[in-house]
Amino acid sequence: MQRWILAMALALGGAAACDDNNGGGDKPGAAPQADLTAEQVVAKHVAALGGLDKLKASKSLVIRGEYQEGSAVDTFVAYRARPNKLRKEGTHEGKAFVKVFDGDKGWLAEGDKPMGPIPAEHAAKLKQYADFDDPIIDAATRGHKVELVGTADVKGSKAYQLEVTLANGDVEQRYLDATTFLDVKRTVTFKDKEGVQKTKNITFSDWREVGGLKFNFASEGEIDGKTSKVTIQSIEVDGAIDPAKFTAQLADTVAMAH
């Protein structure tokens, strides 16, 4: 499930690494000098997403969509609530699953297996992913670092390349379109469950406005020569979410929400 989780994390605006992996990254070769500073690029990106005030004012998200790898198509629903509560449920490889993080502890149920606690080292990654705000928001005060590498060509268009280093050391490269300042590509380096370092490239498209904020409704990933696609069907901003959804009690089911 790790490859699927990574795709989901990126599609939903999560952190760079898998929520159950240790991540890391290597800085690429020097890119052309940019005409803006890192702070200016980040400010324009935040404005393109809807503005800092609206981003910080949002309290919850409900996201429904599909993940496709090869001919297999899996469905999912993700619930997110400020500051770091998360619930994901759906199907993967024909089996239902529920993963919950209540802001402190995590639980997982897959297939016919009963709900059980997620190991502490995996829960730490899940907490990182569950953080409601993107790492580039108030990055310095949260222990993250954002650097401008330069500019790069992404599918024939100029993009600003940011290197984002999280407080835990995970690194990702983000490419923001020089006109829209929205994500067009990310490169993530992480370790799989066997400890082998992997690199995944993700491209983003179909940006739409929901509740005054911008979200990508489509992304494609590539790793080890295999491709995947995430298609978002709907996003609800600040809708009512039963607080019990973020508890182990309600988590003890693998039925999809409707």
C-alpha positions in Angstrom: 0.0 0.0 0.0 3.0 2.3 0.3 3.1 3.5 -3.3 -0.7 4.2 -3.1 -0.3 6.1 0.2 2.5 8.3 -1.3 0.3 9.2 -4.3 -2.6 10.0 -1.9 -0.4 12.2 0.3 0.7 14.3 -2.6 -2.7 14.4 -4.3 -4.3 15.7 -1.1 -1.7 18.3 -0.4 0.1 16.2 2.2 3.7 16.0 3.2 6.4 14.9 0.9 7.1 11.4 2.3 4.9 8.4 2.7 3.0 8.4 5.9 4.7 5.1 6.8 8.2 5.6 5.4 11.3 7.4 6.2 12.0 9.9 3.4 14.9 11.9 2.1 16.1 13.7 -1.0 19.1 14.6 -3.1 19.6 18.1 -4.4 19.6 18.2 -8.2 22.1 20.0 -10.3 22.2 23.7 -10.5 19.2 25.3 -12.3 19.2 28.7 -14.0 19.1 31.7 -11.8 15.5 32.8 -10.9 14.3 36.4 -11.0 12.4 36.1 -7.8 13.4 35.2 -4.2 12.2 32.1 -2.4 9.9 34.3 -0.3 8.4 35.9 -3.3 7.7 32.6 -5.0 6.1 31.2 -1.9 4.0 34.3 -1.5 2.7 34.1 -5.1 2.0 30.4 -4.6 0.0 31.0 -1.5 -1.9 33.8 -3.2 -2.7 31.5 -6.1 -4.1 28.9 -3.8 -6.6 31.4 -2.4 -4.5 33.5 0.0 -3.0 33.0 3.4 -6.1 34.2 5.3 -8.4 31.7 3.5 -6.0 28.9 3.9 -5.6 29.4 7.6 -9.4 29.9 8.0 -10.3 26.6 6.5 -11.0 24.0 9.2 -11.8 20.7 7.4 -11.8 18.9 4.0 -13.6 15.9 2.7 -12.1 14.5 -0.5 -13.4 11.7 -2.7 -11.7 10.1 -5.6 -10.1 7.2 -7.4 -6.5 5.9 -7.6 -5.6 3.9 -10.7 -2.5 1.8 -11.3 -2.5 -0.3 -14.4 -6.0 -1.7 -14.9 -6.8 -1.6 -11.1 -9.0 1.2 -9.9 -9.3 1.9 -6.1 -11.7 4.3 -4.5 -11.1 6.5 -1.4 -12.6 9.1 0.9 -10.3 11.3 3.0 -11.4 13.4 5.9 -9.1 16.0 7.3 -9.6 18.4 10.2 -7.4 21.1 11.8 -4.9 20.9 13.3 -3.8 17.3 12.4 -6.7 14.8 12.3 -7.1 12.4 9.5 -9.2 9.5 8.3 -8.8 7.7 5.0 -11.0 4.8 3.9 -11.6 3.0 0.7 -10.3 0.0 -1.2 -6.8 -1.1 -2.2 -6.1 -4.2 -4.3 -9.7 -5.4 -3.7 -9.5 -5.0 0.0 -11.2 -2.4 2.2 -9.2 -0.3 4.6 -9.6 2.4 7.2 -6.7 4.5 8.6 -7.2 7.0 11.3 -5.1 9.6 13.1 -6.7 11.5 16.0 -3.9 14.0 16.4 -1.9 11.8 18.7 -2.4 8.1 17.9 -3.1 6.1 14.8 -5.1 3.0 13.9 -5.4 0.8 10.9 -7.8 -1.9 9.6 -7.3 -3.8 6.4 -9.5 -6.4 4.8 -10.7 -8.9 7.5 -8.1 -7.8 10.0 -9.4 -6.1 13.2 -8.6 -2.4 13.9 -5.2 -2.1 15.6 -2.8 0.6 16.6 -0.3 1.8 14.1 3.4 1.4 15.3 4.9 4.5 16.8 7.4 5.0 14.0 4.6 4.8 11.4 2.3 7.1 13.5 5.0 9.8 13.4 4.8 9.8 9.6 1.0 9.7 9.7 1.1 12.8 12.0 3.3 14.6 9.6 0.9 13.8 6.7 -2.1 14.8 8.8 -0.8 18.3 9.5 -3.5 20.4 8.0 -1.3 23.3 6.7 1.2 22.8 4.0 4.8 22.9 5.2 5.6 26.1 3.3 3.1 28.0 5.4 5.0 29.6 8.3 7.8 27.2 7.4 10.5 28.7 9.5 8.5 28.8 12.7 7.6 25.1 12.2 11.1 24.0 11.6 10.9 23.6 7.9 13.1 25.2 5.3 12.2 26.4 1.8 15.0 27.3 -0.7 14.7 28.5 -4.3 16.9 26.3 -6.5 16.2 28.3 -9.6 14.0 27.8 -12.7 13.4 24.8 -14.8 11.6 23.7 -17.9 8.5 21.5 -17.2 6.7 20.4 -20.3 7.9 23.3 -22.3 7.0 26.0 -19.7 9.1 27.9 -17.1 8.7 26.8 -13.5 10.2 27.9 -10.3 12.0 25.0 -8.5 11.7 25.0 -4.7 13.5 22.6 -2.4 11.4 22.0 0.7 13.2 20.4 3.7 10.9 19.3 6.5 11.8 19.5 10.1 12.4 15.7 10.2 14.9 15.9 7.3 12.6 14.8 4.5 13.2 16.7 1.2 11.2 17.2 -1.9 11.5 19.3 -5.1 8.5 21.4 -6.0 8.0 23.0 -9.4 5.6 25.9 -9.6 4.4 27.3 -13.0 5.9 30.7 -13.5 2.6 32.1 -14.7 0.0 30.6 -12.4 2.3 29.7 -9.5 0.5 26.4 -9.0 2.2 23.0 -8.7 3.0 21.4 -12.0 5.4 18.8 -10.7 7.0 17.3 -7.5 9.9 14.9 -7.2 10.0 12.9 -4.0 12.7 10.6 -2.7 11.8 8.1 0.0 12.6 4.6 1.4 10.2 1.7 0.8 9.4 -0.9 3.4 12.5 -2.8 2.6 14.7 0.3 3.1 15.4 0.7 -0.6 15.5 4.3 -1.8 13.0 5.2 -4.4 12.2 8.3 -6.4 8.7 9.2 -7.6 7.8 12.0 -10.0 4.3 13.5 -9.8 2.7 15.9 -12.2 -0.4 17.9 -11.4 -3.3 19.2 -13.5 -7.0 20.2 -13.6 -6.8 22.9 -10.9 -10.3 24.1 -9.7 -11.6 26.5 -7.2 -13.7 25.1 -4.3 -14.8 27.3 -1.4 -12.4 30.1 -2.5 -9.4 27.7 -2.5 -7.6 26.0 -5.4 -7.1 22.3 -5.6 -5.7 19.9 -8.2 -8.3 17.3 -9.3 -5.8 15.2 -11.3 -2.3 13.9 -10.8 -0.1 11.3 -12.4 2.8 9.5 -10.8 5.8 7.5 -12.1 8.1 5.2 -10.1 10.3 2.3 -11.2 8.8 2.7 -14.7 5.2 2.2 -13.4 2.6 4.9 -13.7 -0.4 5.8 -11.6 -3.2 8.3 -11.7 -5.3 10.0 -9.0 -8.6 11.5 -10.0 -10.5 13.6 -7.5 -14.3 13.4 -7.8 -15.3 16.0 -5.2 -13.9 18.2 -2.5 -15.9 19.7 0.3 -14.4 22.6 2.3 -15.5 23.2 5.9 -18.4 20.8 5.7 -19.6 19.1 8.9 -17.5 16.1 10.0 -18.6 13.9 12.9 -15.7 14.1 15.4 -16.1 10.4 16.0 -14.7 9.7 12.6 -11.3 10.5 14.1 -11.6 7.9 16.9 -10.7 4.3 17.1 -14.3 3.4 18.0 -15.8 4.5 14.8 -12.7 3.5 12.9 -13.4 -0.2 13.6 -15.2 -0.6 10.3 -14.1 -0.9 6.7 -17.4 0.2 5.2 -17.1 3.1 2.7 -18.7 6.4 3.7 -21.5 7.8 1.6 
